[in-house]
Amino acid sequence: MGTDILVVGTGEYVTGFVHGAAANSDKSAGVIALVLFDLRSRGKVHQISLCGRDGKRFAGIRRHFNEKIASRYKGIDVSANTFPDAHDYNPQAYKTAIEKMKPGSGVIVVTPDDTHFEIAMTAIRQGMHVLVVKPLVKTLEEHQKLIEAGKQKNVLVAIEMHKRFDPMYSDARDRARSYGDFSYMSSYMSQPRSQLNTFGKWAGQGSDISYYLNSHHIDLLEWMIGARARPIQVTALAATGVAKTEFGIETEDTITLTVQWENIESGNLGIAIHTASWIAPKSDVHSQQRFFYMGHNGELQIDQAHRGYTTATVSGGYASINPLFMKYEPCDGKFAGQGAYGYQSIERFTDAVASINQRKAEPKDFDNTLATAARTLQTTAILEAGCLSLNSGSLPVEINYSAGQSLRPEIIILTAQDLNKAVALT
Ligand SMILES: NC(=O)c1ccc[n+]([C@@H]2O[C@H](COP(=O)([O-])OP(=O)(O)OC[C@H]3O[C@@H](n4cnc5c(N)ncnc54)[C@H](O)[C@@H]3O)[C@@H](O)[C@H]2O)c1
């Protein structure tokens, strides 16, 4: 029998239903709920529960599921238990929803970034295996607490980093290992500015575009580099104007993090520059996403948005398409996206939970195959250091380790010298 799964959050990434209508994005049928419905039809998932804050939204979500999923793909059942009740508004409903799950079930957290910690911690304490969409949490301290709680309860705590299952990104990770010391990476990722309507409730307050998008390529770099190097300092810069003037949102339009890395054995230094923006114009893709990597003995680059596959239709015009992430196009009336990396990312979690529950594996066995909390501390340290740098007039922030060659960041700090400069500037 499959695993019971509770999803907390019912927004764009789960349902594709935003502000009472299908999202105006590349995910109008959503990702997580659709994948879970298909996994249930394959016997890998048993009960599916969805928890939001506003029970009144579920009538619209059910209509949306019927239109975008049930009527499009033969044999997919879109039923789910829902929390809170139909007429209730309750931001704490996730607590009741988690209490109703059997220990050992899976909880997938897909709410705004600043709510991940509380919800994930509640689920872990109740003995659930947890998958949190990126970014796991906003601070190193919260990340360390989740690792500790996961160890105490012996449950899996992982991040949904779907790019790790992209065949090109995972090949790049393996190839880069033979390119010697890490020297340089630059990554760019963007969303069209229309997404600021979707994310208006939390953009700039609960999180920013660096946490939202830079998290992808920072995780990729940490995964590529493994134990060979570690980040030691971060400086951030922002561009502003469009979010404020066009959308009335006090947030950065674009954020660049510059990260100093240190190769462990040689002591050689490397640089990573990660830029994320949510003011992109409408173009041939929903999201631009690309990176360049250079080691001492080789380089790599991938334009993930342009796979050499384009289309043009009378209604939609010209577009570059990427069915490798989510393949929504049915095949002979059935959902056929099981091989896509957005799907694989959820399936691997449900498979891991099943094998832990069948006592065939331990949570730590997945440290090499999933983005587990235990192996992603550097990503959170970089994101938090970037945020601190931005809030401190772009001063550098150090990532400190307790031991000479440790890979586990302990704390991030503005150095005393920098603090003096900050005081002098004010
Ligand atoms: N949209 C994407 O393509 C995408 C992809 C990967 C990861 N993510 C991540 O998913 C998370 C959510 O993003 P989204 O795009 O779905 O945003 P969204 O704004 O569309 O949805 C957020 C949802 O969370 C719900 N929510 C907020 N507080 C809650 C609570 N206390 N209990 C239950 N539900 C609550 C809101 O009601 C809303 O439905 C973010 O962390 C984001 O980084 C999004």
The ligand as an SDF file (V2000), in Angstrom:
LIG
                    3D

 44 48  0  0  0  0  0  0  0  0999 V2000
    5.8210   28.4380   -7.9960 N   0  0  0  0  0  0  0  0  0  0  0  0
    6.8440   27.6660   -8.2570 C   0  0  0  0  0  0  0  0  0  0  0  0
    7.1660   27.3940   -9.4350 O   0  0  0  0  0  0  0  0  0  0  0  0
    7.6860   27.0540   -7.1930 C   0  0  0  0  0  0  0  0  0  0  0  0
    8.6100   26.1180   -7.5570 C   0  0  0  0  0  0  0  0  0  0  0  0
    9.3750   25.5080   -6.5620 C   0  0  0  0  0  0  0  0  0  0  0  0
    9.1900   25.8860   -5.2410 C   0  0  0  0  0  0  0  0  0  0  0  0
    8.2980   26.8470   -4.9110 N   0  0  0  0  0  0  0  0  0  0  0  0
    8.1890   27.2230   -3.5030 C   0  0  0  0  0  0  0  0  0  0  0  0
    6.8760   26.9180   -3.0580 O   0  0  0  0  0  0  0  0  0  0  0  0
    6.5230   27.7700   -1.9560 C   0  0  0  0  0  0  0  0  0  0  0  0
    5.1570   28.3310   -2.2480 C   0  0  0  0  0  0  0  0  0  0  0  0
    5.2350   28.9070   -3.5190 O   0  0  0  0  0  0  0  0  0  0  0  0
    3.9930   29.0750   -4.4900 P   0  0  0  0  0  0  0  0  0  0  0  0
    4.5920   29.4340   -5.7760 O   0  0  0  0  0  0  0  0  0  0  0  0
    3.0480   27.9320   -4.4360 O   0  0  0  0  0  0  0  0  0  0  0  0
    3.3620   30.3900   -3.7890 O   0  0  0  0  0  0  0  0  0  0  0  0
    1.8820   30.9000   -3.6900 P   0  0  0  0  0  0  0  0  0  0  0  0
    1.9630   32.2700   -3.1030 O   0  0  0  0  0  0  0  0  0  0  0  0
    1.1450   30.6810   -4.9650 O   0  0  0  0  0  0  0  0  0  0  0  0
    1.2400   29.8840   -2.6240 O   0  0  0  0  0  0  0  0  0  0  0  0
    1.5300   29.8590   -1.2590 C   0  0  0  0  0  0  0  0  0  0  0  0
    0.3970   29.1240   -0.5740 C   0  0  0  0  0  0  0  0  0  0  0  0
    0.7010   28.8910    0.7880 O   0  0  0  0  0  0  0  0  0  0  0  0
   -0.4880   29.0520    1.5280 C   0  0  0  0  0  0  0  0  0  0  0  0
   -0.1760   29.2890    2.9350 N   0  0  0  0  0  0  0  0  0  0  0  0
    0.4200   30.3760    3.4910 C   0  0  0  0  0  0  0  0  0  0  0  0
    0.5000   30.1970    4.8400 N   0  0  0  0  0  0  0  0  0  0  0  0
   -0.0600   28.9980    5.1220 C   0  0  0  0  0  0  0  0  0  0  0  0
   -0.3020   28.2640    6.3170 C   0  0  0  0  0  0  0  0  0  0  0  0
    0.0260   28.7640    7.5070 N   0  0  0  0  0  0  0  0  0  0  0  0
   -0.9320   27.0640    6.2320 N   0  0  0  0  0  0  0  0  0  0  0  0
   -1.2950   26.5630    5.0450 C   0  0  0  0  0  0  0  0  0  0  0  0
   -1.1010   27.2110    3.8560 N   0  0  0  0  0  0  0  0  0  0  0  0
   -0.4990   28.4190    3.9160 C   0  0  0  0  0  0  0  0  0  0  0  0
   -1.1780   30.2210    0.8490 C   0  0  0  0  0  0  0  0  0  0  0  0
   -2.5420   30.2280    1.1620 O   0  0  0  0  0  0  0  0  0  0  0  0
   -0.9210   29.8940   -0.6320 C   0  0  0  0  0  0  0  0  0  0  0  0
   -1.9340   29.0280   -1.1160 O   0  0  0  0  0  0  0  0  0  0  0  0
    7.6430   28.8000   -1.8360 C   0  0  0  0  0  0  0  0  0  0  0  0
    8.5160   28.4360   -0.7950 O   0  0  0  0  0  0  0  0  0  0  0  0
    8.3760   28.6860   -3.1710 C   0  0  0  0  0  0  0  0  0  0  0  0
    9.7500   29.0050   -3.0630 O   0  0  0  0  0  0  0  0  0  0  0  0
    7.5290   27.4140   -5.8530 C   0  0  0  0  0  0  0  0  0  0  0  0
  1  2  1  0
  2  3  2  0
  2  4  1  0
  4  5  1  0
  4 44  2  0
  5  6  2  0
  6  7  1  0
  7  8  2  0
  8  9  1  0
  8 44  1  0
  9 10  1  0
  9 42  1  0
 10 11  1  0
 11 12  1  0
 11 40  1  0
 12 13  1  0
 13 14  1  0
 14 15  2  0
 14 16  1  0
 14 17  1  0
 17 18  1  0
 18 19  2  0
 18 20  1  0
 18 21  1  0
 21 22  1  0
 22 23  1  0
 23 24  1  0
 23 38  1  0
 24 25  1  0
 25 26  1  0
 25 36  1  0
 26 27  1  0
 26 35  1  0
 27 28  2  0
 28 29  1  0
 29 30  1  0
 29 35  2  0
 30 31  1  0
 30 32  2  0
 32 33  1  0
 33 34  2  0
 34 35  1  0
 36 37  1  0
 36 38  1  0
 38 39  1  0
 40 41  1  0
 40 42  1  0
 42 43  1  0
M  CHG  2   8   1  16  -1
M  END
$$$$
